[in-house]
Amino acid sequence: MFLKKIICVLSVMPLLVVSSMTVKPLLLNNKMITVKKIGFPCKTPPIALVEKMLDSCKVEFNQIDQLNWPAFPYKPDVKFRIAYSRDEIYLQYIVKERFIRAHFSEDTGSQPYKDSCVEFFIIPAQDNIYYNLELNCIGTGTFAGGPNRKERTRFGSDVTKQIRRISSLGNNGFETKEGDYEWKITIAIPISLFCLSNVPKLEGRTIKANFYKCGDDLPDKHYLSWNPILMNSPDFHTPAFFGNLYFQD
């Protein structure tokens, strides 16, 4: 009888393991932000006006604070907020960190993830195409889209120049600096740039996205996310672990 009980327990253990693996991502993937809609008198408002509207509309900040990989324990203080209009998505990041770096000062050929970098990944349509915007602390960056990490279209400067951004650190590059730094970057992304997809109006929809902070070539290498990522090693190209954005009517 005792032997039968042992066999019974061993037989169900794989099911318990599979169950925990399938349920855990669902438990992790539950963050939600309600994205406020704000209006402007023009289609492409100046970034200074965007910043004023984010403040006057009391758009709340959210923390990028998930340390998903114990091998990279450094945790800078990172927060962001997001809003949108009929034509654009607006982002603002505020970062406090020990080291800053802006080796890349031109979008073409840049690798912003090696610098002090913030990132935004989003699936704006009802398909499997996700877009990633990666910007270093002076606003230099890349914009790409595709169904996975390998199959991606990296857009050229004719597209990236349409993404308006202003950093509190200016736009001149510099090598690694150590200190007690705080910097802010505000970004306006035209919705029309999600051109690999047929994007319906955002109003009233819930879509998947994630927000990141990294710095591959900084002395304190780090990988933080807004929504948790259940992977063995650092990987931001993980749509299965994106959180939810509800775009307010």
Secondary structure as GFF3:
##gff-version 3
##sequence-region A 1 249
A	DSSP	alpha_helix	2	28	.	.	.	ID=ss1
A	DSSP	beta_strand	32	37	.	.	.	ID=ss2
A	DSSP	alpha_helix	47	56	.	.	.	ID=ss3
A	DSSP	beta_strand	62	63	.	.	.	ID=ss4
A	DSSP	beta_strand	66	67	.	.	.	ID=ss5
A	DSSP	beta_strand	77	84	.	.	.	ID=ss6
A	DSSP	beta_strand	88	102	.	.	.	ID=ss7
A	DSSP	three_ten_helix	112	114	.	.	.	ID=ss8
A	DSSP	beta_strand	117	123	.	.	.	ID=ss9
A	DSSP	beta_strand	130	136	.	.	.	ID=ss10
A	DSSP	beta_strand	141	146	.	.	.	ID=ss11
A	DSSP	beta_strand	153	154	.	.	.	ID=ss12
A	DSSP	alpha_helix	157	160	.	.	.	ID=ss13
A	DSSP	beta_strand	164	167	.	.	.	ID=ss14
A	DSSP	beta_strand	174	190	.	.	.	ID=ss15
A	DSSP	three_ten_helix	191	193	.	.	.	ID=ss16
A	DSSP	beta_strand	206	214	.	.	.	ID=ss17
A	DSSP	beta_strand	223	225	.	.	.	ID=ss18
A	DSSP	three_ten_helix	239	241	.	.	.	ID=ss19
A	DSSP	beta_strand	243	247	.	.	.	ID=ss20
###
